[in-house]
Amino acid sequence: MARLGDVCIINPKNESLADDLPISFIPMQKVSEQGDIDISDIRTYKEVKKGFTLFQNGDVLFAKITPCMENGKGAVADALMNGKGAGSTEFHVLRPNLSIITSEWLYFLTSWGQFRNTCKKHMTGSGGQKRVPKSFLENYEIKIPSIETQNHITNVLQQLNFLISLRKQQLAKLDELVKARFVEICEKNFPMTTADKVCSLIVDCPHSTPKYIGDELVFPAIRTSEIKNGEIEWSSMRYVSRSEYMERTKRLMPESGDIVYAREGTYGDCVILPEGINFCLGQRTMLFRPDRNICTSNYLHQVLRSDAVRRQAEESNAGSTVPHVNLTDAKKFAFPLPPMYIQKQFSEIVCQVDRLKFTIHQNLEKLEILKKSLMQKFFMEENYD
């Protein structure tokens, strides 16, 4: 056992460099939750020597502020211009003693979910300004395997990361395929229409906070937080009782094929409700029910997520302090309407893509579960060979 502060320097002192030396500039947004780092931005040392955190190749960047820390932001600094970099002051910089631990092993340790959860419990400050103190990292006790074992662990986890990244790329390409086909349709100059002319109903959510329950996961209340990249995010879903469900659906009971649209905050995204689940609307959403004789759910779903409709939503928001979409404005969303046979062809493509995405999602979930299990084994191991 050793303290983290015994095997690496945390926030090493800045060294003085030549003012005209080009180095990599890496703000927080250039570091991902998957360990990727964008080093394309180059600044001179003079531009960044004040007000930024300095680091070098081999250092591990660890986001110390909420919510970046909880989300897993961090990376190994590598291939920096002249081996040097500067970035956000919200990074802790961990410089490993390479005779004891490798940079890659240290990165995986600090990206481990259990490590981050422990850090969360020891954050100081309040609200959105909570941070992991340097002293906590220094005193965090770790089990240190041999360098050979560390390299084995790193290789296994890097291979899993590669496969996980590959699956995510496949999902992104499938989304691009659907979007490209949609753009082709829109370029054919079909007659324009508006949302209210192709929908039998467009309704707002009840203007009250649902009364959530935690034990009967039967009636999901879909909110903006459950609408993510055109799909339902089940991990954050909250549920209501039967009586609350009946109260919130008195005006309209959502059906499969209906489209729930996020109308506030990160507005503009939407999802199609699947079959066999009794949804009600949470706050800051609205529902579009397409007239199936005029417009398919898949086509309207793509329309509402399109750049063109988002621009219309933004124009209606001009001067608003809180981004949102009014029901009246939503009804006026304008878009081209192709014949039903073209819409059905598009829907068939979407269905085929969805089937492929489902298989990839299943594989991705298995990979992420395997990675989580292996990290638990690697970093909780009592004895290393």
KEKE-3310 file (N, C-alpha, C; in steps of 0.2 Angstrom, whole numbers, plus 5000, padded with zeros to 4 digits):
npx = (5004:5002:5002:4994:5001:5014:5019:5017:5019:5008:5001:5013:5026:5027:5038:5050:5049:5054:5047:5043:5041:5031:5017:5006:4988:4976:4960:4946:4936:4942:4946:4940:4927:4931:4944:4951:4960:4962:4974:4976:4976:4987:4998:5009:5021:5021:5008:5001:5006:5002:4988:4984:4985:5000:5008:5016:5022:5016:5010:4996:4980:4967:4951:4945:4933:4916:4903:4912:4922:4914:4908:4919:4930:4946:4963:4979:4992:4999:5010:5012:5015:5031:5033:5026:5012:4997:4983:4966:4963:4956:4960:4968:4985:4994:5009:5017:5029:5039:5046:5039:5025:5015:5010:4999:4993:4990:4981:4970:4967:4962:4952:4943:4927:4924:4934:4931:4919:4922:4930:4920:4913:4922:4923:4925:4917:4903:4887:4889:4902:4910:4925:4938:4949:4967:4974:4966:4968:4982:4983:4976:4975:4983:4984:4999:5004:5016:5027:5026:5014:5005:5007:5000:4987:4984:4985:4974:4963:4965:4962:4949:4943:4946:4937:4925:4925:4925:4912:4904:4907:4902:4888:4887:4889:4878:4868:4872:4869:4855:4852:4858:4850:4838:4841:4843:4830:4824:4830:4823:4813:4799:4782:4779:4775:4767:4769:4757:4748:4750:4749:4738:4736:4744:4751:4755:4765:4758:4758:4765:4775:4779:4774:4785:4789:4798:4797:4788:4791:4783:4775:4783:4789:4792:4805:4815:4828:4828:4828:4838:4849:4840:4835:4828:4834:4836:4842:4841:4828:4812:4798:4780:4766:4751:4739:4744:4749:4736:4731:4740:4738:4725:4721:4727:4732:4747:4753:4760:4771:4769:4777:4789:4794:4808:4806:4812:4827:4839:4833:4824:4828:4821:4810:4803:4789:4789:4781:4770:4772:4767:4768:4769:4770:4783:4790:4793:4791:4784:4770:4769:4757:4757:4747:4743:4739:4745:4758:4772:4778:4792:4797:4792:4799:4812:4812:4809:4820:4829:4841:4836:4823:4827:4833:4822:4816:4826:4825:4813:4816:4822:4829:4825:4828:4828:4830:4818:4803:4788:4771:4763:4773:4779:4769:4769:4781:4790:4792:4797:4785:4786:4778:4768:4773:4786:4790:4787:4796:4808:4805:4807:4820:4825:4820:4827:4840:4838:4837:4849:4856:4851:4857:4871:4871:4868:4879:4889:4885:4888:4902:4905:4901:4909:4921:4920:4919:4931:4940:4936:4941:4954:4959:4955:4961:4969:4981:4995:5002)
npy = (4994:5011:5029:5040:5052:5048:5042:5049:5066:5079:5092:5098:5111:5125:5126:5137:5143:5148:5163:5163:5150:5138:5129:5116:5120:5116:5117:5113:5108:5102:5089:5073:5062:5050:5049:5054:5067:5083:5091:5101:5115:5128:5138:5152:5151:5163:5167:5159:5157:5163:5161:5149:5131:5122:5108:5092:5080:5064:5067:5065:5071:5077:5081:5092:5098:5099:5097:5090:5081:5070:5066:5060:5066:5066:5062:5056:5066:5068:5068:5082:5098:5102:5095:5100:5108:5118:5122:5121:5128:5120:5108:5094:5090:5076:5069:5055:5044:5036:5025:5018:5018:5018:5030:5027:5017:5024:5034:5025:5021:5033:5035:5026:5021:5019:5025:5039:5040:5040:5051:5061:5060:5067:5080:5098:5114:5122:5119:5122:5124:5114:5105:5093:5091:5094:5088:5077:5068:5067:5059:5048:5030:5017:5001:4995:4986:4976:4984:4976:4970:4981:4985:4975:4976:4989:4986:4977:4985:4996:4989:4986:4999:5003:4994:4998:5012:5009:5003:5014:5023:5016:5017:5031:5033:5026:5034:5046:5041:5040:5053:5058:5053:5059:5072:5071:5069:5081:5090:5089:5098:5097:5101:5113:5112:5113:5110:5109:5105:5092:5085:5077:5081:5092:5095:5103:5099:5095:5109:5107:5099:5082:5069:5059:5042:5028:5014:5007:5004:5007:5017:5028:5045:5055:5067:5081:5077:5064:5064:5061:5064:5059:5048:5038:5040:5029:5028:5038:5039:5043:5039:5038:5036:5025:5033:5046:5045:5044:5056:5065:5062:5065:5075:5071:5055:5048:5039:5025:5029:5042:5058:5065:5080:5090:5106:5116:5123:5113:5113:5106:5092:5076:5061:5046:5038:5021:5005:4997:5003:5014:5030:5046:5064:5073:5088:5102:5098:5094:5086:5078:5072:5063:5064:5049:5046:5056:5059:5051:5044:5042:5051:5063:5064:5065:5077:5086:5086:5091:5103:5113:5115:5117:5130:5138:5137:5143:5156:5160:5162:5173:5186:5180:5176:5163:5149:5142:5134:5139:5133:5138:5143:5131:5124:5130:5126:5124:5114:5103:5091:5076:5064:5050:5037:5039:5044:5032:5023:5030:5027:5014:5012:5019:5010:4998:5003:5005:4992:4987:4996:4993:4980:4983:4992:4982:4975:4985:4988:4976:4976:4987:4983:4973:4980:4988:4978:4972:4982:4984:4972:4973:4985:4983:4972:4962:4956:4956:4947)
npz = (5000:4997:4998:4986:4985:4987:4977:4966:4960:4964:4956:4951:4953:4942:4928:4922:4905:4888:4882:4869:4866:4857:4864:4868:4870:4881:4886:4897:4890:4879:4884:4885:4892:4890:4890:4879:4871:4865:4856:4847:4847:4848:4858:4863:4876:4883:4882:4890:4902:4914:4924:4920:4921:4920:4912:4907:4894:4899:4911:4921:4918:4929:4931:4943:4947:4950:4937:4930:4936:4941:4929:4924:4917:4911:4907:4899:4897:4881:4867:4866:4860:4859:4870:4881:4889:4893:4902:4909:4925:4933:4932:4941:4941:4939:4942:4938:4947:4937:4939:4948:4945:4930:4918:4911:4919:4930:4925:4922:4935:4941:4933:4936:4942:4955:4962:4958:4964:4977:4978:4976:4987:4996:4991:4992:4996:4988:4979:4962:4963:4969:4973:4971:4984:4984:4995:4998:4987:4988:5000:4997:4997:4989:4980:4974:4960:4951:4939:4927:4929:4929:4916:4909:4914:4909:4895:4893:4897:4888:4876:4878:4878:4865:4858:4863:4859:4845:4844:4847:4837:4826:4829:4828:4814:4809:4813:4805:4793:4792:4794:4782:4772:4775:4772:4759:4755:4758:4750:4738:4735:4739:4743:4755:4773:4789:4806:4814:4804:4800:4811:4823:4835:4846:4861:4877:4891:4908:4919:4931:4944:4943:4955:4961:4963:4971:4971:4962:4947:4935:4928:4919:4919:4907:4905:4900:4903:4900:4886:4874:4861:4852:4857:4871:4887:4898:4910:4919:4921:4930:4940:4942:4952:4950:4952:4951:4938:4931:4934:4927:4914:4911:4901:4890:4885:4882:4868:4859:4846:4847:4848:4859:4864:4869:4876:4883:4890:4885:4872:4857:4855:4853:4856:4850:4856:4862:4860:4872:4884:4897:4897:4905:4903:4909:4916:4906:4893:4877:4867:4851:4840:4826:4812:4805:4792:4785:4789:4794:4810:4811:4801:4805:4817:4813:4807:4817:4824:4816:4808:4802:4808:4821:4820:4817:4830:4837:4832:4836:4849:4851:4861:4873:4889:4895:4886:4877:4869:4864:4863:4853:4844:4841:4834:4822:4815:4801:4786:4773:4765:4759:4748:4755:4751:4750:4763:4770:4764:4769:4783:4784:4782:4793:4803:4800:4803:4816:4821:4819:4827:4840:4842:4842:4853:4863:4862:4866:4879:4885:4884:4891:4904:4906:4906:4918:4928:4927:4930:4943:4948:4945:4953:4965:4970:4982:4982:4971:4958)
capx = (5000:5006:4998:4995:5006:5021:5021:5017:5019:5002:5001:5020:5028:5028:5045:5050:5050:5055:5041:5040:5040:5025:5015:4999:4983:4970:4955:4943:4931:4946:4947:4933:4926:4934:4952:4953:4963:4963:4980:4977:4977:4994:4999:5015:5021:5019:5001:4997:5010:4998:4981:4982:4989:5005:5009:5020:5020:5016:5006:4989:4975:4961:4946:4943:4927:4909:4901:4917:4925:4909:4907:4925:4935:4953:4967:4986:4995:5004:5011:5011:5020:5038:5032:5023:5005:4994:4975:4961:4965:4951:4964:4974:4990:4997:5015:5019:5036:5039:5050:5034:5019:5015:5005:4992:4989:4987:4975:4964:4965:4959:4945:4939:4921:4924:4938:4928:4914:4926:4932:4914:4911:4927:4923:4923:4914:4896:4884:4893:4909:4913:4931:4942:4955:4973:4976:4963:4972:4989:4982:4972:4979:4982:4988:5003:5006:5023:5026:5024:5006:5002:5006:4995:4981:4983:4984:4968:4958:4965:4959:4942:4942:4946:4931:4920:4925:4923:4905:4901:4908:4897:4882:4887:4889:4872:4864:4874:4866:4848:4852:4860:4844:4833:4843:4842:4823:4822:4833:4819:4808:4793:4778:4780:4769:4768:4768:4749:4744:4752:4747:4731:4737:4751:4750:4760:4765:4755:4763:4766:4780:4776:4775:4788:4790:4804:4797:4784:4793:4778:4773:4788:4787:4798:4807:4820:4834:4827:4828:4846:4851:4834:4833:4826:4839:4832:4846:4839:4821:4809:4792:4775:4761:4745:4735:4748:4749:4730:4730:4744:4736:4718:4720:4729:4736:4752:4753:4766:4772:4769:4784:4790:4799:4811:4804:4816:4834:4842:4827:4825:4828:4814:4810:4797:4787:4789:4775:4769:4774:4763:4772:4766:4774:4786:4791:4797:4791:4777:4769:4766:4754:4756:4741:4747:4737:4748:4765:4774:4782:4799:4799:4792:4804:4818:4810:4809:4827:4833:4844:4831:4818:4830:4834:4816:4815:4830:4823:4807:4818:4826:4828:4823:4833:4828:4829:4812:4799:4781:4767:4761:4778:4780:4764:4771:4787:4788:4796:4794:4782:4786:4772:4768:4777:4793:4790:4787:4803:4812:4804:4809:4827:4825:4818:4833:4845:4836:4838:4857:4859:4850:4862:4877:4870:4868:4887:4892:4883:4892:4909:4906:4900:4915:4927:4918:4920:4939:4943:4935:4945:4961:4960:4953:4965:4973:4988:4997:5008)
capy = (5000:5018:5035:5043:5057:5045:5039:5055:5073:5082:5099:5101:5118:5127:5128:5143:5142:5153:5166:5162:5143:5135:5123:5114:5123:5111:5119:5108:5105:5098:5083:5069:5057:5043:5049:5058:5074:5087:5095:5104:5122:5129:5145:5153:5150:5169:5168:5155:5156:5166:5160:5142:5125:5119:5101:5090:5073:5059:5069:5063:5077:5075:5086:5092:5102:5096:5090:5087:5076:5065:5063:5056:5069:5065:5060:5056:5071:5065:5071:5089:5102:5103:5091:5105:5110:5122:5121:5124:5128:5115:5101:5092:5087:5070:5067:5049:5042:5031:5019:5014:5017:5021:5036:5024:5014:5030:5036:5021:5021:5039:5035:5021:5024:5019:5031:5045:5041:5041:5058:5065:5061:5071:5087:5103:5119:5122:5120:5120:5125:5109:5102:5088:5094:5091:5084:5070:5064:5065:5054:5042:5024:5013:4995:4995:4980:4977:4987:4971:4969:4987:4985:4970:4979:4994:4983:4974:4991:4999:4985:4987:5006:5003:4991:5003:5017:5007:5003:5021:5026:5013:5020:5038:5032:5024:5041:5050:5038:5042:5060:5060:5051:5064:5078:5070:5070:5088:5093:5087:5103:5095:5106:5115:5112:5115:5104:5108:5103:5085:5082:5077:5084:5095:5097:5104:5095:5098:5113:5105:5094:5076:5067:5053:5036:5024:5007:5004:5007:5005:5023:5033:5052:5057:5074:5083:5074:5057:5064:5062:5062:5056:5041:5038:5039:5026:5028:5044:5039:5043:5035:5040:5031:5025:5039:5052:5044:5046:5064:5069:5060:5067:5079:5066:5049:5047:5033:5023:5033:5050:5061:5069:5085:5095:5112:5121:5121:5110:5111:5104:5085:5073:5054:5042:5033:5014:5001:4993:5007:5019:5036:5052:5069:5076:5095:5105:5094:5094:5080:5079:5066:5064:5060:5043:5047:5062:5060:5045:5046:5042:5057:5069:5064:5068:5084:5090:5086:5094:5109:5119:5117:5120:5137:5141:5137:5148:5163:5162:5163:5179:5190:5176:5174:5156:5146:5138:5134:5140:5128:5142:5143:5124:5122:5134:5124:5123:5109:5099:5085:5071:5059:5045:5032:5041:5044:5025:5021:5032:5024:5007:5013:5020:5003:4994:5006:5004:4985:4987:5000:4989:4975:4987:4994:4977:4973:4990:4987:4970:4978:4992:4979:4969:4984:4989:4972:4971:4988:4982:4967:4976:4990:4980:4966:4962:4954:4955:4942)
capz = (5000:4997:4997:4980:4985:4988:4970:4960:4962:4963:4955:4952:4952:4935:4926:4917:4898:4884:4881:4862:4865:4856:4868:4867:4875:4882:4890:4900:4884:4875:4887:4885:4898:4888:4890:4873:4872:4858:4857:4841:4849:4850:4860:4865:4883:4886:4882:4895:4908:4919:4924:4917:4924:4916:4913:4902:4892:4904:4916:4921:4920:4932:4932:4950:4949:4948:4937:4926:4940:4942:4923:4922:4913:4912:4901:4899:4892:4877:4860:4867:4857:4863:4876:4886:4888:4898:4902:4914:4932:4936:4932:4945:4937:4943:4938:4941:4947:4932:4942:4952:4942:4924:4917:4909:4925:4935:4922:4923:4942:4942:4929:4939:4945:4963:4964:4957:4969:4984:4977:4976:4995:4999:4988:4997:4992:4988:4973:4956:4964:4973:4970:4975:4987:4983:5000:4997:4982:4991:5005:4995:4998:4983:4980:4968:4957:4948:4932:4922:4930:4927:4909:4907:4916:4904:4889:4893:4897:4882:4871:4879:4876:4858:4856:4865:4855:4839:4844:4847:4830:4822:4831:4825:4807:4807:4814:4800:4787:4792:4793:4775:4768:4776:4769:4752:4754:4759:4744:4732:4734:4740:4746:4763:4777:4796:4811:4815:4798:4799:4818:4825:4842:4849:4867:4881:4897:4913:4922:4938:4945:4945:4962:4959:4968:4969:4971:4957:4941:4930:4924:4918:4917:4903:4905:4895:4904:4897:4879:4872:4854:4848:4860:4878:4892:4904:4917:4923:4921:4936:4939:4946:4954:4945:4953:4948:4930:4928:4934:4922:4907:4910:4895:4884:4887:4877:4864:4855:4840:4849:4849:4865:4862:4874:4874:4887:4891:4879:4868:4851:4854:4854:4855:4848:4862:4860:4862:4878:4890:4899:4898:4905:4902:4914:4915:4900:4887:4873:4863:4844:4838:4819:4808:4802:4785:4782:4791:4799:4816:4810:4797:4809:4822:4810:4805:4823:4826:4810:4809:4800:4813:4827:4818:4818:4837:4840:4830:4841:4856:4851:4866:4878:4894:4896:4880:4877:4864:4865:4860:4847:4839:4838:4829:4815:4812:4793:4783:4767:4766:4754:4748:4760:4750:4751:4770:4772:4762:4774:4789:4783:4783:4800:4806:4799:4807:4823:4823:4819:4833:4845:4842:4844:4860:4867:4863:4869:4886:4888:4884:4897:4910:4907:4908:4925:4932:4927:4934:4950:4950:4945:4957:4972:4971:4988:4981:4964:4957)
cpx = (5004:5001:5000:5001:5013:5023:5020:5017:5012:5002:5009:5021:5029:5035:5044:5052:5051:5048:5038:5040:5033:5023:5008:4994:4977:4965:4951:4939:4935:4948:4940:4933:4928:4941:4955:4955:4964:4969:4982:4978:4984:4995:5006:5015:5019:5012:4997:5001:5007:4991:4979:4987:4994:5006:5014:5018:5021:5012:4999:4984:4969:4957:4944:4937:4921:4906:4907:4920:4920:4908:4913:4930:4942:4957:4975:4988:5000:5004:5010:5016:5026:5037:5029:5016:5003:4986:4972:4965:4961:4954:4968:4979:4994:5003:5018:5027:5036:5042:5045:5028:5019:5010:4998:4989:4986:4981:4969:4962:4960:4952:4940:4933:4921:4928:4935:4922:4916:4928:4926:4912:4916:4928:4922:4920:4907:4893:4888:4900:4913:4919:4934:4948:4961:4975:4972:4967:4979:4988:4978:4977:4978:4986:4992:5006:5013:5021:5024:5016:5003:5001:5001:4988:4979:4982:4977:4962:4959:4962:4951:4939:4941:4939:4925:4919:4923:4915:4901:4902:4903:4890:4881:4886:4882:4867:4866:4870:4859:4848:4853:4854:4839:4835:4842:4834:4821:4825:4828:4813:4801:4789:4779:4774:4771:4766:4760:4745:4745:4751:4740:4731:4744:4749:4756:4760:4761:4760:4763:4772:4777:4778:4778:4788:4796:4803:4793:4786:4789:4776:4779:4786:4793:4799:4813:4827:4834:4827:4835:4847:4846:4832:4832:4832:4836:4836:4844:4831:4818:4802:4787:4770:4755:4741:4738:4748:4742:4728:4734:4742:4728:4717:4722:4734:4741:4752:4759:4766:4771:4776:4784:4796:4801:4810:4808:4823:4838:4837:4829:4826:4822:4815:4803:4795:4786:4782:4775:4771:4770:4766:4767:4772:4777:4787:4795:4797:4784:4777:4766:4764:4753:4750:4744:4745:4741:4756:4767:4778:4789:4801:4798:4797:4811:4818:4811:4816:4832:4836:4840:4826:4821:4832:4828:4814:4820:4828:4817:4809:4822:4824:4826:4828:4834:4826:4823:4808:4792:4777:4765:4766:4779:4775:4765:4778:4786:4794:4793:4791:4782:4779:4773:4773:4784:4795:4791:4794:4808:4811:4807:4817:4829:4825:4824:4839:4844:4838:4846:4859:4857:4855:4869:4876:4870:4876:4890:4891:4887:4899:4910:4905:4906:4921:4926:4920:4928:4942:4942:4940:4953:4963:4958:4957:4969:4980:4990:5003:5014)
cpy = (5006:5023:5037:5048:5055:5043:5044:5061:5076:5089:5101:5108:5119:5128:5134:5141:5148:5156:5164:5154:5141:5129:5122:5117:5118:5113:5113:5104:5101:5091:5079:5065:5050:5043:5052:5065:5077:5092:5099:5112:5123:5136:5145:5152:5157:5170:5164:5154:5159:5164:5153:5137:5122:5112:5099:5083:5068:5061:5067:5069:5074:5081:5086:5095:5098:5100:5086:5081:5070:5062:5059:5059:5068:5062:5060:5061:5068:5068:5079:5093:5104:5099:5094:5107:5114:5121:5124:5123:5123:5108:5100:5089:5082:5068:5061:5048:5036:5025:5015:5013:5021:5026:5032:5021:5019:5033:5032:5020:5027:5040:5030:5024:5024:5024:5037:5046:5042:5049:5063:5066:5066:5078:5092:5109:5118:5122:5118:5122:5120:5106:5097:5091:5090:5086:5077:5066:5062:5059:5048:5036:5020:5007:4995:4989:4982:4981:4983:4970:4975:4987:4981:4973:4985:4991:4981:4980:4995:4996:4986:4994:5006:5000:4995:5009:5015:5006:5010:5024:5023:5016:5027:5038:5030:5030:5045:5047:5040:5049:5062:5058:5056:5070:5077:5071:5077:5092:5093:5092:5101:5101:5107:5114:5114:5110:5103:5105:5095:5082:5082:5081:5086:5098:5098:5100:5098:5103:5112:5100:5087:5073:5060:5048:5032:5017:5004:5007:5005:5011:5028:5040:5054:5065:5075:5079:5066:5058:5066:5059:5057:5050:5043:5036:5036:5026:5033:5044:5039:5041:5038:5034:5030:5031:5045:5051:5046:5053:5067:5067:5061:5070:5075:5061:5047:5040:5031:5027:5040:5052:5066:5074:5089:5102:5118:5118:5119:5108:5109:5096:5082:5065:5052:5037:5026:5011:4998:4996:5013:5025:5041:5058:5072:5084:5097:5101:5095:5088:5082:5072:5066:5061:5055:5043:5052:5061:5054:5048:5047:5049:5063:5070:5067:5075:5088:5090:5089:5101:5115:5120:5119:5128:5141:5142:5143:5155:5165:5163:5169:5184:5187:5175:5167:5153:5141:5138:5134:5135:5132:5142:5136:5122:5125:5131:5121:5118:5106:5093:5081:5067:5053:5039:5033:5041:5036:5022:5023:5029:5017:5007:5014:5014:4999:4996:5005:4997:4984:4990:4996:4983:4978:4989:4988:4975:4978:4989:4981:4972:4983:4988:4976:4974:4986:4984:4971:4976:4986:4977:4969:4980:4988:4974:4967:4961:4953:4950:4946)
cpz = (5000:4996:4990:4979:4986:4981:4964:4964:4960:4962:4955:4950:4944:4934:4922:4910:4894:4882:4874:4861:4863:4860:4866:4872:4875:4887:4892:4894:4879:4878:4888:4892:4896:4888:4884:4875:4865:4859:4851:4842:4851:4852:4862:4873:4886:4886:4887:4901:4915:4918:4921:4921:4918:4917:4907:4900:4898:4910:4915:4923:4923:4934:4939:4952:4946:4942:4932:4929:4940:4935:4920:4917:4915:4907:4903:4894:4888:4870:4861:4863:4861:4870:4882:4884:4894:4897:4908:4921:4936:4935:4938:4941:4942:4939:4941:4942:4943:4934:4946:4949:4935:4923:4915:4915:4929:4932:4923:4930:4943:4938:4932:4943:4952:4965:4963:4962:4976:4984:4978:4983:4998:4996:4993:4992:4992:4981:4967:4957:4968:4969:4974:4978:4985:4988:5000:4993:4985:4996:5003:4994:4992:4984:4973:4966:4954:4941:4927:4923:4928:4920:4906:4908:4910:4897:4888:4893:4891:4876:4871:4877:4869:4855:4857:4861:4848:4838:4844:4840:4825:4823:4828:4818:4805:4808:4808:4793:4787:4791:4785:4771:4769:4773:4761:4750:4754:4753:4738:4731:4734:4743:4753:4766:4784:4801:4813:4810:4797:4806:4820:4832:4843:4855:4872:4887:4903:4917:4929:4939:4947:4952:4961:4965:4966:4969:4966:4951:4935:4925:4924:4916:4914:4903:4900:4897:4902:4889:4877:4866:4851:4851:4868:4882:4898:4910:4922:4924:4929:4935:4944:4947:4949:4946:4950:4940:4927:4929:4929:4915:4906:4903:4889:4887:4881:4874:4861:4848:4841:4849:4855:4864:4868:4872:4878:4888:4885:4874:4861:4849:4855:4853:4853:4854:4859:4862:4869:4884:4891:4901:4901:4904:4908:4912:4909:4894:4883:4869:4856:4843:4831:4817:4804:4794:4781:4783:4795:4805:4815:4806:4801:4815:4820:4809:4812:4826:4821:4812:4807:4805:4819:4826:4819:4826:4840:4838:4834:4848:4856:4857:4873:4883:4896:4890:4881:4871:4866:4861:4853:4842:4836:4833:4822:4812:4805:4791:4777:4768:4760:4754:4753:4758:4751:4759:4773:4770:4768:4781:4789:4784:4790:4804:4806:4803:4814:4826:4823:4826:4840:4847:4845:4851:4865:4868:4867:4877:4889:4889:4890:4904:4911:4909:4916:4929:4932:4931:4942:4953:4950:4951:4965:4974:4977:4987:4974:4964:4954)
residu = (MET:ALA:ARG:LEU:GLY:ASP:VAL:CYS:ILE:ILE:ASN:PRO:LYS:ASN:GLU:SER:LEU:ALA:ASP:ASP:LEU:PRO:ILE:SER:PHE:ILE:PRO:MET:GLN:LYS:VAL:SER:GLU:GLN:GLY:ASP:ILE:ASP:ILE:SER:ASP:ILE:ARG:THR:TYR:LYS:GLU:VAL:LYS:LYS:GLY:PHE:THR:LEU:PHE:GLN:ASN:GLY:ASP:VAL:LEU:PHE:ALA:LYS:ILE:THR:PRO:CYS:MET:GLU:ASN:GLY:LYS:GLY:ALA:VAL:ALA:ASP:ALA:LEU:MET:ASN:GLY:LYS:GLY:ALA:GLY:SER:THR:GLU:PHE:HIS:VAL:LEU:ARG:PRO:ASN:LEU:SER:ILE:ILE:THR:SER:GLU:TRP:LEU:TYR:PHE:LEU:THR:SER:TRP:GLY:GLN:PHE:ARG:ASN:THR:CYS:LYS:LYS:HIS:MET:THR:GLY:SER:GLY:GLY:GLN:LYS:ARG:VAL:PRO:LYS:SER:PHE:LEU:GLU:ASN:TYR:GLU:ILE:LYS:ILE:PRO:SER:ILE:GLU:THR:GLN:ASN:HIS:ILE:THR:ASN:VAL:LEU:GLN:GLN:LEU:ASN:PHE:LEU:ILE:SER:LEU:ARG:LYS:GLN:GLN:LEU:ALA:LYS:LEU:ASP:GLU:LEU:VAL:LYS:ALA:ARG:PHE:VAL:GLU:ILE:CYS:GLU:LYS:ASN:PHE:PRO:MET:THR:THR:ALA:ASP:LYS:VAL:CYS:SER:LEU:ILE:VAL:ASP:CYS:PRO:HIS:SER:THR:PRO:LYS:TYR:ILE:GLY:ASP:GLU:LEU:VAL:PHE:PRO:ALA:ILE:ARG:THR:SER:GLU:ILE:LYS:ASN:GLY:GLU:ILE:GLU:TRP:SER:SER:MET:ARG:TYR:VAL:SER:ARG:SER:GLU:TYR:MET:GLU:ARG:THR:LYS:ARG:LEU:MET:PRO:GLU:SER:GLY:ASP:ILE:VAL:TYR:ALA:ARG:GLU:GLY:THR:TYR:GLY:ASP:CYS:VAL:ILE:LEU:PRO:GLU:GLY:ILE:ASN:PHE:CYS:LEU:GLY:GLN:ARG:THR:MET:LEU:PHE:ARG:PRO:ASP:ARG:ASN:ILE:CYS:THR:SER:ASN:TYR:LEU:HIS:GLN:VAL:LEU:ARG:SER:ASP:ALA:VAL:ARG:ARG:GLN:ALA:GLU:GLU:SER:ASN:ALA:GLY:SER:THR:VAL:PRO:HIS:VAL:ASN:LEU:THR:ASP:ALA:LYS:LYS:PHE:ALA:PHE:PRO:LEU:PRO:PRO:MET:TYR:ILE:GLN:LYS:GLN:PHE:SER:GLU:ILE:VAL:CYS:GLN:VAL:ASP:ARG:LEU:LYS:PHE:THR:ILE:HIS:GLN:ASN:LEU:GLU:LYS:LEU:GLU:ILE:LEU:LYS:LYS:SER:LEU:MET:GLN:LYS:PHE:PHE:MET:GLU:GLU:ASN:TYR:ASP)
# end
